[in-house]
Structure formats: C-alpha cells, structure tokens
Amino acid sequence: MMLKKILLFSLTISAVAALAGFPQKKNVSSGKLLPVNGITVVPEEKNQLAGFAAEELVRVLNRSGNPAVRSDKPGKGFNILLGNSAAARAKGMDVQTLPPDGFRIFKEGNTLYIAGHDTPSGSPFKDSGTTGWGYAKGTLYGVYELLERFADVRFYFPGEMGTLIPRKKLLLPEKIDLIDYPAWIERSYLSPWSSGGRWYPAEPDYKRKPSPSLLSTLRFRAKFIIPKMSNALQYGDYIRRFRTSHPEYFAVDPSGKIIADIRHRHRTQLCLSSGIQEEIYQDIKAYFTGKAAASRGMQKWDNRMFLPGYVNFTHDDSFVWCACSKCRKTAEEVNIRNNPAEQQKVSNAVWKFTCDIAARLKKEGIAGKIIMLAYDPYSLVPECDIPDNVLPVVAVFPGPQGDTPMRRRNDELLKKWQKKTGGKILVRTWPGKYMTRAIPGVPAFKHNYVGQYFSERKNWFSGAYMDEMSDYQIFRVLNLYVFMKQAWNPDCDWKAIIDEYFQRMFGSGASFIRKYYDEMEQIWDHELIRGTTSTNYGGRDIVAQYHEIWTDIFTAKRMETFAGYFDSAEKATRNEPDAQKRIRFMRTQIFDPLREQWQSYQVNQNTLDTWQAPVPGKIHLRARSGRDNEVNTVVSISETNDSFLFEAECEEPRMDLIRADEKDNDSGKAWQDSTFEVFLNPSGDRENYYQWVINANGALDDYALLVNGLSQGVSWNSHAVATVKKTAEGWNCRLVIPKSALGNYVKDGFPAIFARRRVLKQKGLAKEEYYYWCPLNGGKLMEPDKWGLLLLNPEKSAEKKNLYPDGGFSTLDLVKRDRRIYTKLNSEKQQVSLDHRSFIRDGRSLRLSSQVNENMIVYLPFPGLLPGKKYKISFFCRLKNVQGKGLNVRLYCGPGKGIKFMSRCMNGNLDWHRLVYKINIPEDFPAGRNSVIITLHNATGDVWIDNLRIEEL
C-alpha cells in the first residue's frame, strides 16, 4: 500500500496545466504478475545515455537475483529495449512529444520498451559542461522508475549502505503502459563538490565514471538548468576584457575607487549607467546565435553563465550599487540595504537593465531565455514589465523551516513575484548550513520541513534549487531525497516517503533512528537557529553561541540519550543483519561527527581557559590556515594609567607589493588592505565587543559591535591613536586605546583576540592571508566565545599551574642539558630544532626531523611528580609525512619506571591538534626529577610539539 502511495503519479490539473501541449500521463498496470526470465537488455545504438541506463539496469537486476545480460540484439527470453529505437517507434512510442526527461514504459508479450526524451549527445560521465548538466535523460529515468516500481529498489545514496536492492524474483504485470514526466523544469541542489563537505565512505558503483556524487544526482532524477546560479557575471570575463579600455563600465565606491581593483572576491560589480549593456547584449546574442566565444574576445562560453537555451545573468554576491554621479541619481549606495524605498529603486534599475536586453532579443527574433536571481538587494518585484524570455528565480532564506516571521515575509515576496509574472515561479532556498549556520559536526536535518514546505506551496513553483550546504554529505541525504521526489511529483505523499526511508533502512530499529532524526531537526530549527535580526549589513540568522551549543543544547544527558537510540536500534535488529549493518554505519556518519565535536569542545574550552596574553608581555600570531607562517607577527602589549598599548611588528619581505590604499580614518574600508586588528570584549559578556583595524598607512577604523544584533559599527569613536612606521623589512604599528573608551572593563582581564591580514597585489586576484592569536584551527574573529584572555592580574596566570617550566620552548637548554639525547641521534640524518614558522603559542615549537628509520628520542626533564596524585598532561602536535611506527610520548621516572598514556603511536599527516591525557601516579612512584620522553619510533618525517602542559588535578 505504501509503495502505491509513493509511486503512483497523479494526473493533477496543475501538472497538466504547467506542461500544456504534452501528452497526458498514463498509468496502466494490469493483468497477472508474471515472472521474468532470461533477461536481455538492448540499448539504442549511438546513445551513451541508453548505454549507461543498460549498465545500471543489468547491474541492479543481477544483484537482485534476476540474471540479465547486455546485448546489441534481442535474446530468446525476455527483452528490455532502451531508447528511441526503431522497434520502439514501431510501437507508436513518440518520445519527442514528451517534455525533457519524460519517458514511456510499454510492455507487450516478452518485450518491455523504455524510451524517453533524451539529448542524443548527453553523457552521464561528465560532471559538468553542456553535456553534464542540462541534457535530457528520459530513458535513464524510465529505467529508475522500472526498478523502483517493480523491483522495489531504493536509491537513497550510492554504495551498499544506501542502495537497497531486495533479492527477489522480478514479477511484471501482463500489460504495462506508463507515461510520466517531471512537474518542475528545475530540480536541482548544490552539488557535493561545490558544497565542500565530506563524502560518505562508499564502495564506488563504478570504478571510473560516474563518480558517486554524479551518480546520486542521476538517481535522484535531477535537472540543472544552470548549475551555478549565483556569481554568474564574473564568468563573462568583463574585467579582463574591459577594465583597461573601459574603466567606466565598472562600479565605484563613494571615493571613486573601482570595486574590481580593491576586492579580492566578487569583483565583477558593474556600473549599470555605463555603456556595458551593449557589450553584454552582444555577448548574449552571439551565444544564442551559435557564434564562437572568440568572436566576443572570450576563450570559451563558460557553462556557469552560458548553457543551452539559457544565459545566467545573476550579479556577483555582495552586490554594489555604483556610486558614480549617474547611478547616485537613481539611489544612494549606502542606503540600499536598510532603506526599503532606496532598495526598490535599485531593484527597479537592475531588473530594467536585464529586461531591456531580453526585450531586444525578442524583437530581433533571437531564441533563448535569461535567468536571474531575485537576490538582495534586487529581490523586490520591479515596476518594469518582465518579458516571457526572462525567468526570475526568487531567493528565499532559508525556505523550509517552521512558522517564523522570516518565512511569512518570504511567502509574501513569493506571492508578489507570482502576481508579477502571472504564473508559477522558480525558487532558490538555503535550508542547510551556510555562513553563521555552518555549525561543524551538527546535522541540519530538515526532512519534515522540506516535505511540508514544498507540499504546501506545490502550486507556486515551476522549479526549485536547494542550496543545501553541509560539512558531511550524508547529513543532507534524506532532505534531498524528499525534495527530489517532490520536484518530480509535487503531489507525492512525502510523509509516506519518509516513513518508508526509516523502515527500509533500519528495519526494527527504525523508530529509534527516527527519534534521532526528528529530535535533531527540532533542535536545529528551534534551539540552534533562533530567527533573524537586522544588522548593519542586512538580515542575519541568530545562531546559538559556541559555548551554548556544546553546554546548554548538547548536554551530556542529551548526548547519552542519542547514543542510547543507536544502542537500542542495534539491539532491536539483532536478527536483521542488513538493517543492523546500516545502523552501525549511520552511527559513524550522523552521530559520531556530533559526538566528536562535543568532545572537542571540552578540549578546546580547556585550551581557551589557559590561552592568555599577559600585560605586559608579547604574543605571536600564527597562520589561520594552520600552514607555516610565511611572515611572522609579534605583538607587544603594555598599559599606562590611562591607556592600553599594542605594538605590532609585521615582518614583510615584499613591501613593494602590499596593498595599502586607504588613507583616511573611519572610512570603513581599511579592512580591505594589509592590516593589524585588535578585538576586545572589556565587559567579559562575550557579546558586546570592539574592533580596531589599522592598515599599513596608519588609517584607523574602530567599531562597536554586538553579536547577532544592531550596533554602532564604524560610527563609534574610541579616540584611539594609531601610528605606522614602514621599513625595508616590514611595517610596525602602534595603537594606543584610551581606557575610558572601554567603560567599566573587567580589571583582572577580559576576552581578546588579535589578527593580521596580509594582502599582496599581484596579477589577477590579490594574495590574501590571515594570521591570528588563537590555538584553534580555523578560529573566527567575530565569535568572542572563541577568544583568549587579555590578562591584567598576574596572579591569575595559567602558567602558575603548569609544572613543566618551559612549555613554549624558549630555548633548547632543557633538551641539551640531558646528555642522553645525543646518544639517540644520527646527527647527519636526525635533528632537533626550534621552528619559528610553525607553532601554536610563543613563536616557536620543538621540531624533530628524521630522514632514517631509526629511533629518535628526546628527554624533557622537569621537577618530579608526587605519588598518589592525578595529573593532566597536554600538548599540541603536528605531523608531516611520518612513515614508520611513529610518534609516542610518555613519562620517564628512572630505570624501569615510566607511565605510558598514549594507546598507540601516531603517524601520517596531522594538522596542529591538541592531545590531552589524564594519568594517575602510583603510590610507589619514585621521588625525584622526571622527564617527558618524545620518541619517533623507527620512522621518517617531521614532528612538531608545542604548549606542553602538566597540571595537577
């Protein structure tokens, strides 16, 4: 019964109306169910798509216990003919009357025909390009329909765990005549290689192509009109072609600087009052009329802007309304995001620019459509007419979610666009993990919300794109599966689809895994994401802060409950090995990342608790990427009765290339240059904070900021004074901040972070690097709960608790003091040194380098530990190409006495990572000096150690 609810395709009025002119859908399955034997699959000749469809069909049938072979001619048993063959046409199967991706399945006697509307040149083996995305795949989709409907196969995700193929005899009705096609012309989502997340481990179905990620889009029956909807204009190559000859084509800021010259990303910002409209029109005309890209001075028609039948005309992100005198007559750039009237003016101008081009194409009889996002700040419905060769795609954030003011506002916007266009519209949603919502390790399950959202609005849309970002691709599998089923047939029973997913995947453990999914969905929508707020930069999601996520939301009790769901599911399926195997697999994929982040928080929080910048004192900035420092930055901190002083020594061997364009204070633009930055949270509330940005010219911007809220921004004035001195070796910055500007600051110390942005001018995009004072990889400057402490009270120093006297390795004295190090080294092939380019804390780390497979042992002596006590030993380590047994660290307490706390040696490659171990000292432990022993066991490679700490618990 459930199968029928999910797979029967409705002949709804809305679907037929949307695809007027196409044959009606048909669903005829009658007569006895007959076994199918001796299956021969015959694909249409010279049709790559039909050939791949045959591979899929034969592979799945054989795995289901129904022997099948592929052949170029029919066999003696049951034959399945694929594609628009002469035999299919003889049966009246005119696939050209079907819309793209539509198909017909027809059975007569011992022959089954599957023929669909295909693009003859389409290739399922290309991940992109004109053949990889936009081509029609009707025959292939017909094969998937056959397998899902009659063989009970489910394609949740590629690989054994997510492709469910029951072993049972294939039974087909005596008569089959099905005609089906998708309701929506666009059925797409952010591709895995674009979203950047980890792919789930899976044995590839095919050794070469298609990749698992492409295979997933095929089995979901996706259709991408434009694979990359945003940032399209940069692929028109306008900067290279016209920046020198026609600088007036490009948007300028209020000071007259061309945005393309000062931005690192999203640089193609155009002046719509200039003559560039003619150039763009000629580009589009040349493309639609089949001319070569070279005729327009381009190397190729880039498929991110130009695809068969369509041109994507969406402007680059971070849209800039030009501030030239002509454009200012339309609207003032500084007001467009917070002044609805000014935004309407910009939206009118942007859409008229596009619609004028489209109207001219129509007038000249040039076929083709222009597609453009209705995207902030040009998301408002324009006052101009929109020709029918323009397809607006309305962007809504996030789209599928619970009933919120944001969703209601979005719905009103969608209704206005429907009224303007006189029919259904295309929509782009962002339900997943983007920007501040990209919380590592936390699944953004939205399966119920996705189903509800598109079901309730099924008559609004002619297509949809779901910008479903995720750090783990498997987090989004069910979201996408539900969405893609709805995109094909908006009248499907999405609740039954979800129910079946859990039952088919997890058997008797379904209810327990369902609890995890459903509870996580509610946590995401109600506890982690707390609505939206207005900021100085427009609307922004209110997201729970870092410490709240891992202490108040994901509590120890809740994590224990989640683990219990998987334990219970495993027990419930003890007699169902396949379901149990999938439960164990999914535990590793959808729960372990969450658990690892929760555990990591405990380690990180302890790290941040000891991360202090003493006043007076010095700190060292390290590369935010985790790679070696190309340049070093040392910050000296001191105070007087009235002020705090920060002096940054910025090493720079390429002073002739540094970007330092801004010369005025409080412009709000210094951040675009090479800068030194100070962030302080004097109240200690981790919400209200200040930022100072000083570029290499000494231009100073100071900001008063609030996490998740409106703030004074750059209008705030701290009365700080910045001076810069340039030398051949770099530039030095001195920042004096009056204490009076900080209000009633915490006198023992308060949260702080320091950063340097290095921007070098070069051909093409500028080179940009960030350095910061933070022990966490990829730490974020705008999140005060991930900052260290500016320490004003030396009695509160964390170093007082560290029993190892030199955890930052100021010298090698402690190493060299112990002669035993020299008896263990091959001096020509093994070296111990201090590395000043790769470190965590004090501008250096201990580095062990070995070129031979021999033991390398370093003793680090320190005062003795006390018998019967508990201690914590922690350190940061980094590994590079460690081959062999690897790194081990232990305590040495004299001949025959020692404590091992690492369960195994470490090898391979590892970015900077903190390791923490708790140890109990036996009562019979010998008194006296002890040593930390660092051993590279019979291995080659490089190991770095930093911030070694030993603390009594």
N, C-alpha and C positions, 0 to 999 in steps of 0.2 A: 504493500500500500504506500509506504513511504517513497519507494522508488518511483511510483506513478506520480506522486505529488511533486517530486522534484523534477522529473524529466519530461512530463507531457508539456508540449509547447502550446500555449494558448493562442487562439485566433482572436486577439483582442482588437477592438476598434482602433485604439491608439496606435498599436503596432502597424496595422494595415495602413492607417492614415499617414503615418510617418514615412512609410515606404510605398506610397501610392505608385501604381504602374507596374509593380512586381506581382508575380503570381501569388495567390493565397497560399498560406501554409497548409500543409496536409499531414495528417497523422493516421495512417491506415495500417493496422497490425491485426490480422485476422487469421482464422483457421487454427489447425492443430500446431503445437510446438513440435518440431521435427529435429532430430539430431543431425548435426553436420559432420561429414566425414571426408577425408582425403582432400583437404583444402588447398587449392592453388590460387595464389594472389597474382594478378596480372596488371601491372601499372601501365598507363598510357605511355607510349614511346615519346622520347624527347621532352619529357615533362619531369624536371628534377623534383618538383613538389610531390607528384604522384609516386615517384620512385621512393622518396623518403616516407611517404604515407604507407607504402608497401612494407618498408623495413619496420616501421612501428607496428603495423598490424601483424606481421609474421612473428616478430619478437614476442609480443604480448600473447598471441594465441598459443605459441609453443610453451610459454611459461604457465599458461592456464591449463595445460594438458590436452590441447587440441592441435595435433601436428599440422603444420602449414609450411608450404614452400613458396618461394617466389619464382615466377617463370615469365618468359616473354610470350607464352601462348597458353590457352586453357588446357587443363588436365582432364582426366576421366572422372574425377569425383566432383566435389562442389567447387565452383569457381567464383572468385570475387574480382570483378573488373573495376579498376580505379581510373578515374579521369574521364575526360571528354573524348572517349574512344569512338570509333565508327560503330561498334556494337551498341554502345550506349545511345548514340544519336539515332540509330535504327529503331530503338525502343521509344523514341519521342522525348528523350531527356535533353531538352534545350537549355543548357546551363547559362547561356548568355542572357536569358530573360531574368535570371536571378541577380540580386544585388551582390556586390563583392563579399566573399566569404560564405555566401549561401550555398546549399547543396541539396541534392536529391538522392535518396536511397530507395532503390526499387528491386524487388525480388520476383523472379519468375522461374519456376522449376528449380533446377540446381545451379542457378546463376544469380548472383547478387551484384547489382551495379551501384557504385558510389561515384557520383560525378558532381563537381562543384565549380563555382565561378572562381577560376584561378588566374593569376598572372603568369603567362607562359614562361617568362624569363625569371620568375621568382625562385629564390634559392633559400632553403631552410638552413643553410650552412654559413650564412653571413650574419654577423651580429649587428650590422649597421649598413647604412647606404640605401640606395633606392630599391635594391632587391631584398634588403634585410629587414625592412620595417613596413613599408607601405603596401606591399604586394598582397593580392588576394589569395586566400588559402582554403577555398571551399572544399576541395576534395579531402584534404588533410583533416579538416574539422568534421567532415562527414564520417571519416574513419573513427575519430574520437567519439562521435555520437554513437556509432555502432557498438564500440567497446563498452561505453558507459551504460548504454541502454540494455544491451542483450548479453554482454559478458560480465556485467556487474563490476567493471573495473573503475577505480577511482584514482585520479591523477592529482593528489594533494601537493606533492612536490617530488622532484626527480630522486631516484635512488630507491633501494629496497624498502626503507622505512616509510616512505611517503607515497609509493606507488602500489596500490593494493590490487593484486591480481588473484582472485579466487581460483583454485584448481577445481574446475567442474566442466562437465560436458556442455558445449555450446549448443543451445536449442534456439531455433528461429521459427517464427510463425510461417505458415504456408504462404501468406501474402503480406508483403511489406511495401508501402508506398509513402515515403516521408518527404516532405519539402520543408526546409527550415532555413532561416537566415537571422542574423542579429538584428535586434531592435535599434541599437545605437551604432552610429558610424565610427565613433571613437571609443575604444575600450582599452585603456592603457594605464600604466603606472610607472613610477620611477624605476628604471632598470637597476638590477643589483650592482652592475659595475659603475653606475652613476651615483648610487646612494652610499657606496663605500663600505658597507657592512660586511662582516664575515659571512662567508657561505657555509652552510651546514655541511659537515663531512658526509660525503655520499660517494659510493662507487659510481663513476660515470656510466650512464646507459650506453654511451658511445665513446670509443677511445679517442676520436678526434672531434669532429663537429657533429651535431651542435653541442655547445657547452651546456652544462646543467642549467645555467641561468637562461640561456636562449630557449632550451627545451621547455622550461617552465612557462615562458610566455606563449609558446606554441600550444602547449596542452591546456593552457587557460583560455585559448581562442582569442588572444589579444589582437587589437588592431591599433597601430600607431599612425595617425595622420602625420604628426610632427613629433619626432622622438624627444626633442628638447624644446619645450615650449617657451622658456624664458631666455633672456640674454641673446636674442636672435640677431640683432643688428650688428653685433661685433663680427658676425660671420659674413657680412657684406664687404669686409676689408676696407672700410671707408677711411680709417686713419692712415693706412699705408698709401692709399691711392690719392687722398686729397689733403692731408694735413699740411703739406708744404705749399701746394699750389692754391688751395682754397681754405685758408685757416678760418674764414668766416663761416664755414659750414658747421663748426663745432661750438657747443655750448661753452659759455664762460661763466665764471663766478662773479660776484659783485665787484671784485677788484680788477676784473678784466682778464684773469688767467684762464687759459683754455683747460677745461677739465681733463682732456686726454693727456695733457702734459704733466698733471700733478697727481693723477690717480694711478694706483697700482692695479686695481681691478675695476671692472665695469666702467671702462674708459670711453666707450662709444656713446657719448652723450651729444646729441645733435642740436643745432640751432634750427628750429622749425620755421624761422622767419627768413632763412637764407635760401640760396638757390639750390640746396642739396635735394629738394623734392624732385627736380628734373632728373638728376643723376639716378635717384632711386627708381623713378618711373622707368627710365631707360633700362636699368638692370632687370627689373621685373618683366618688362616687355620682351627683352632679349631672351630671358629664361623661358617664358611661356611660348615663345615662337620658335624655340628649338635652336637658338644660336649658341655658339660656343662661349664659355666664360671668358676666354681670351679677348673676345670682341669688346668686352667691357673692362679689360685690364685686370681681370682676376685669374688666378691659377686654376680654379675649379668652382663649380656650383656647390658650395658646402651644404651637405644634407641637413645641417642644423637650422638652415634658413630656407633652402630650396628643396622641395620634394615634389614628386609627380603630381601635378594638378594643384599644388599649393605653394604659397610663399608665406613664411612666418615673419610677421612684421613687428614682433614684440620688442620693445625697447629694453636696454640693459637695466639690470637691477639698480637700486639706489638712484632712481631717475632724478635727473637735474633739469629743472626748468631754466633755460638760458636767461642770464641776467643782462643781456645786451639791451641797448635802448629800445630796439623794436619789440623784443619779447616782453620787456617791462611794461609796455603799453597794454599788453594783454593781462599779465598777472605779475605779482612780485614773488620771486622765488622763495624768500624767507617765510612767506605766509601760507604756502600751498598745503602743508600737511595739517595745520591746526586751524585753518580758516575755511569752512565749507564753501563759502562764496568764491574765494580765490581758487580752491581746488576745482570747482565746477568750471571756471574759466579755462583752467589748464586742460581738464578732461575734454572740453569742447574743442580746444585747439588741436590736441593730439589726435582725436578721432577725425576731425575735419581733414587734417593732413593726410591721414590714411584713406579716408573715404573719397577724397578728391582724386587720388591715384586710382582707386578702384573704379570710380565713375568714368574716368578717362579710358581705362582698359575696356570697359563695356562699350563705350561709344565707338571705339576703334575695332570692336568685334573680336577682342582677344580673350580667349577662354582661359579660365583659371581662377582660383579663389585666394584671397588674402585672409590669413588667420592672425588674430592679435588678441593677446590677453587684455582683459579689462582689469588693470592691476594698479594698485596705489602708486601715484596719486591720480591716475587717469581711469579709475574704476567707475566713476559716476556716469550715468547714462547721458550721452551728449545731446545737444539740441539739434544737431545737424541730421539729415537723412542718412541712413545706413544702407548702401546698395546691397542687393542679394548676393553679390560676389565677395562680400566681407563676412567672415564668421567670427563674431566675438566669442571669446572664451572667458567666462566670468570667474575671477579668482576669489575664493572664499576661504578664510582661515577660521578654524581648521576644517569646517564642513561637518562630517559625522561626529556628533557629541551629544551630551544630554541637553535638556532645555535650558538655555542660557540667554542672557541679553545679546551676546555676540551672535548666536545662531539666529535669533529673531531678526536682528539687523541684517544679517546676510540674506535671510529669506525675503525681506522687503526689497533688497537690492536685486535679487534674482527675479522677483516678480516684475520689477520695473524694466529689467532688460527683456523679459518675455514680452511685455507690452510694447516695448520699442521695436523689437524685431518681428512681432506678430506671430510668434510660434515658439517651438522648443529651442533651447539654447545649449551650448556646450559649457561645461563647468570644470574647474580645476580645484581640487581640495588638497589640504595638507593635514591629514589626521594623525600623522605619525610624529617622529622625533626630529624636530628641526630647531635650530638656534637654541633658545633657552630651554626648550623641551627635550633636548638631546641628553637625557639623563643616562649615563653609561650603565649597562647591565640590566636595566629595568624594561621588561617587555611592555610595549604600548598596545596591548590587546584592545581591539575596537570592533570585534566581530558582531556583537549585537547592535552596536550603534551604527556600524556601516549598513547592516541589513535594514534597520529601521529607517535610516536617513534616506537611502535611495528608494526604498519601497514607498515611503510617504510622498516622495517627490518624483515618482516614476513618470508622470506626465509632463514634467517640467523640462526634461533633458533629452537631447538628441545624441549625447555622448558625454563621456567624463574621463578625466585624467586624475589619478590619485597619486599625489606626490608623497608616497609612503616611504619616508626615510627610516633607516634603522641601523643600529650598530651590529645586529645579528639578523641575518635574513630570515631565519626561521621564526623570529618574533612576529613577522608580518604575514606568514603563510595563510592563516585562516582568514585574516582581514581581506587579503587579496582574493582568496578563493570565493568567499561570499560575494565580494564586489564584482568579480568577473562573471559569475553566474547571473547576477542581476543585470549586468551590462548587456549580456546576450538576450536575456528574457526578464524584463523588469517585473513580470507577473509571477515569477517563480516563488515557491514557498521557502523563503530564506530561513525561517525558523527550522523547518524540516531538514534543510541542508546542514545547519549547524548541529542539530541533534544527530544526524547520520554520521557526521565527521567524528564525533566523540565515540559513538557506538562502534563504528567500523574500525577506528584506530585503536581503541583501548578496551574493547570488549567489556568484561565485567568490572573493569576499573574505570569505566567511563565517567561515572558520577563523581569520583574523587578528582580526576583531572579536570573535569568541567568546573568544579568548585574553584580550582586554582585559576583557570582562565577567567571565569566570571568575576571573582573577587579582585583579581588584578585589573580587570577592565574598570571596575568601580573605583579602585584606588587611583588609577591613572586619571580618570575623569573628575573625581571629586576631592581627592586628597593631594595629589601631586600638582595637578593643573587647577588653579584657583580662580579662573576667569581672566579677564583682560583689564588693562588700565591704560590711561593716556600718559604718555611720557613726552619729553621734549623732541623725541624722534618718531612720534606717532604711536599707534596702538601696540601694546606688548603683552604677552602672556604673563600672568602672575604665577610663578612656579615656586613650590616649596623650596626653602633654602637647604643647602647641602647638609647641615647638621640636623635639620628637622627630618629630612628624608631618611637618614640612617639611625635616628634615635627615636623620634616620635611616630613616624609612619611605619617603617620596617623595624618593629621592635623585636627583641629576642623571642618573645612569645609568638608573634606572628610568623617569624621565620620558622620556628619549631612547628607551628600548625601547617605551614606549607610543606615542610619536609614530611610531615605525617600523612598528607594527602598522597604523596608519591609512595610512601611505605604501604599505605592501605591499598593503593591501586595494585602494587606488585603482589601483595598477599591475595587479593581478590582474583588475580589471573594466574594463580599457580598451576592451574590445569589448562591454561591457554598460552602456550609458549610464544606464539607470534605477537599477541597483544602485550604480553609481559616484556618482550624484547623491545617493542616500541615505547612502552612506558619508561623503561630504563634509558633508552636513547633520548627521549624527550626530557627526562630529568636533567641529563647532562646539557641539553640545549636550551631549555627555557627556564630552568630553576637554578642550575649551578652558576650561570653568569650573575644572577641576582645575589646568590649566596656569597660569591667571590667578592662582589662589590661591597656587600655588608661587612665581610671580614676585613676587606682592605680599608674600610673606613676606620675600623678600630685601630689598625696600624697607623694609618695616616693621621688620625687625631692625636695619637701619642707623639707622632713626629712633629706635628704643628705645636703641640704643647711645649716642646723643647726648642722650637725654632725662634730664636731671639736675636735681636740686634742691640747689643749693649751701647749705652750712651754714657761716656764717649766710647767710640770703637769704630771698627771697619767691617764692611761686608763685601762680598764678591758676587757678582751676577753671573749666572750660567745660561747657556743656550736653552731656550724654551723647548726646542726640538729634541733635546737630550743628546744631540751630537756634540762633538768637540767645539770648544769656543774658537771661532776664527779670530776674535778680538777679545780682550779682557776689559772688564769694567770694575773699578774699585770705588766704593762709596764710603767716605769718612763722615761720621755723624758726631755732632757735639751740640752743646747748648750753652746759652748765657742766661742771665736772669730774665731776659725779655724775649729771646728767640731760640728757635731750633735751626741749626746749620747743617746743610747737606752738600758735600763737595764730591763730585763725581769725576774720576779720571777715566776718560773714554779713549782707550787705545784705538788708533785708526791709521793704518799704513797707507790708506788710499784717500787722503784728504781732498784730493782734486776731484773725486767722484761723489762725495757725499751730497745728498740733497739737503739744502737749507735755503728754501725760497722765502718763507715768511719772515718779515722783519718787524711786524707790529705786535704789540701786546693785545691780548683779549680779542683776537680775531676769530678764535675757534678753529684755526687751521694749522696751528703749529704741529699737531699730531701727524700730519702728512709728511713731515720731514724727518731727518735724523734727530732723535730726541732723547732726553733723560726725563724720567717721570717718577713722581713721588705720590703715593696714595696713603692717606692717614684716616683712621677712624677714631678720633680722640675720645668720643663718648664711650667707646667699647661696646656699643649696641649691635655692631656688625650690620648696620643698615644705613645710617647717615655717615657719609664719608666725603673726603675732599681729595681732589686730584690737581697736581701741578704738572704742566707739560712745558718743558723748555727745549727749544730747538738749538741747533749748533750756531745760530746767530745770536742767541740770547732772547729771542722772542718768547714771552711767557703767557700761557693761558692758565687760569685757575678756575676750578669748577667746584660747586657744591652739589652733591649728588645723593640720591636716595634709591636704594634697591627697590625695584618694582614700583616706581612712582614718579610723580612730577617733582622737579627740583629747580633750583635757580640756574643750574648749568653754568655757562661761562659768564653770565651776567654778575655772578658773585665776585667780590673783590677781597682778597685776603691781605692786600697791601704787602705781599711778598716782593722781594727784590732778587732778580736773577742776573748774574754776570757770566760771560763765557770768554775763555781765552783759547785761541787756536795756536797749535804748534805744528811742526812737521810730522810729529809722531801721533797726533790726535787732538782732542779738544777737551778742555776742563770746564766744568760747570759748577758754579757756586750759587746755592739757593738759600736765602735767609727768610724764614717764615716767622712772623710775629706770633708769640704765644697767645696774644689777645684775640687772634683770628680763630683760634681753636675752641674758644669757650671754656667751659669747666671740664678740662680733659682729665682722664684718669692719671693720677700722679705717680703710680707705680709703673705705668706703661700701658700702651694700647695697641690695637692691631695696625699693621702697616705692611706695605709691600713696595718694592722698588723695581723699576724696569728701564730698559734702554731699547729704543727702536733704531735699527741701523738700516738706512736706505741709501743704496748706491745707484747713481744714474748709469745706465748702460743702454746699449741698443735694444729696442723693444721694451719689454716690461722692466721696471726697476727691480733690483735685487733687494729683498727685504728680509731682515732677520730680527727676532726678538730675543732679548736677554732679560732675565728677571731673577729676583731673590725669592726662591721657593724650592722646597725639596720635592714637590710633587710633579710628576711628568705631565706636561700639558696643562699646568695650572692656569686659572683665569684671573685676570687683573680686576675684573668688575665684581668679584664674589668675595666680600670681606671675610666670610667664614672660612676661607682657604688661605688667609694671610698669617704671617708670623706676628711677633710682638716686638714693638719698639720698647726696649727695657730701660726704665728710668731708675729702678731701685735694684742695685747690685745684689742685695740680699735675696732677691727672688730669682737669681740666675739659675738656670737649669744645669749649668756646668758644675755647680756645687755638689750635685748629686752624682756626677759621673766619676766613677772610681778609676777609669783609665785616664791618665793625666794629659794625654795629647791626642784626643780622638780626631782632631783635624790635621794631624801630621805636619806640624810646623817645621820640623826638621827630620832628618833620618837618624838623629843621635840615638834615640831609643833602640832603633834597629841595629845600628853599628856597635852599640855598646855590648851587645851579646855576640861573642865571637863565633858562636855555633852557626850563625847564618852563613859564614864564609866556608864552612866545611860542607855545605849542602849545595853550593852553586857551581855551575860550569861558567866561569867568568866570561868566556867568549860567546856563549850561546844563551846565557840567562842573566837578566838584570833586574835589580830592584831600584826604583827611582821615584821621585815626586813628579807628578804630571800636573802642570799648571793650565792645561787646556781642557781637561775633563775632570770634573769634580762636583761635589754637592755643596760644601759649606765654605771653607776658608780659602778658596782659590787654589787648592791643590789636593791631590789624592795620592795614595800609595799604589804604585803600579808594579805588577810582576809580569815580566815578559820572558817567554821561553821559546826557543827555536828547536829544542830537542826533547824527546820523550824520556825525560829523566825527572826524578823528584826535585821539587824546588820548595824549600821550607824557610819561612821567616818567623822568628820569635819576637813577640812584642811583650816585654816584661812589664809588670805593674805590681803594686803592693798586694799582699795576699788577701784572699777571701776568708771569711770566717766559717768554721764548721757549723753545720746545722742551720745555716741561713739559706734564704731563697734569693736568687738574683735574676735579673733580666739582662741578656747580652743582645745588642742590636748593632747593625752596621748596614751601610749601603754598599752594594757591589754591582759591578758591570763586567760582562764577559764578551770577548770578541774572538771568534774562531778558536775556541778552546776544543782541541781534539785530543782524545785520550780519556783517562779516568776522570780527571777534572779537579775542581776546587773543593777543598774541605777546610773547615775552621773548627778548632776545638781548644779546650783548656789544658795546659800542661802544669803539673804541680810537683814535678820531681820524677825520678826514675820509677817507672811502673805505675805512676799515678797520673790520672787525667780524666777528663769528662768529655765524652762525645755527645754532641747535641744535634748535629746535622744527620738526618736519616740516610742521606746518600750524597755522593759527590755531584757537583754541578758542572755541566759542560755545554758546548754550543755557543749561542749568542744570547745575550740578555742586556736589555737597556738598564739604566740605573734603577735599582729596586732595593727596597729596604727589607731586611730579614730580621725577624725578632724571635728569640728563643728564651724560654724560662727554664732555669736549672735549680736543682736542689743540691746543696753541698752536704756530703755525708758527715756524720759526727766524727769519723776517724780521719777526716781530711787533714793532711799535714799543714802545719803553720808555715809561714814564710812567704817569699815572693813567688808569684805565679806568672805564667805567660799565656798570651793568646797565640796559638800556632796557626799560621796560614800556610796551607800546603797545596801546591799544584802537583797532583799525583800523576806521574808518568804522562805528561801532557804538554802539548804546544799551545801557543796562543797568548792572549793578554788578559789580565785580571786587574781590576781596579777596586780598591777598598777605601771608604771614606766614612766620616762621622761615626767612629767606633764608640759605643757607649756600654758601660757596665754599671748597673744600678741595683741597689738592694731593694727588695720588695718588702 
